[in-house]
Amino acid sequence: MDMGLWNGLQWCWIFNWRRPLFQWEKGQVEELKMKLEEASLAIEGNDVPHWRFEERGNYSTKSFTTAVLAREIETLTSKNVWRGVAPPRVELLIWLVLAGKINTRSRLKKMKLIHQDNANCPFCNRVEESIEHLFLHCDFSWKLWCHSLLDWKIETVMPGSVETWFDMWMNNIKTGVEAKLWWSVFYANVWAIWFHRNKKVFENKEVDWTDVAYLIKSRVCVRGLYWCVLFVFP
Ligand SMILES: [Zn+2]
């Protein structure tokens, strides 16, 4: 399928989608377009991969490490999101949240895709829906986290960023099945918040936080049982 055409020496991208885009996808398309604009295509020659963190364009582990240490690459590899304690789509969501790539209303407002008047949190409708507000500070989310932490007899203060919250959670040293359970509580909470947020935004479905809290607990318990069985009968 043609993805565009040459307008003189300039390549113009043309996207044809199989279905109408959802609102949250429009933001991703705008982001893709901005990324594509950074590159100018040559009319002749073959495509070759170019690693931009090394002078000659060749990838090496050393150049990657140097770039990461110099913070040229905003990487989340060190965060170790991919722990195998939740389905891949859940891990991907966590990665997107930590990378600040999730299309909250605040982000869509910055991209001028929604009006300022529509940028409030769908749960409380009091504060702009930033990542931090939605996943940490909104009353709805805060109650979910507290409910989960109560099971582990932990009291804490919510930090200012999701990244710090993730670090605090993952640095709470635990081992074996207990560690897996602990990690999965984090993943289950973030997933549930985003899932029910979307239910509210796109289907106008309200949910009581207590129902979500028990859903999270049951999900973690089911996975815990699975891991215990694996542990007992490897
Ligand atoms: Zn809120």
Residues whose N, C-alpha, C, O or C-beta is under 5 A from the ligand:
A	BS01	ZN	C121 F123 C124 N125 C138 D139
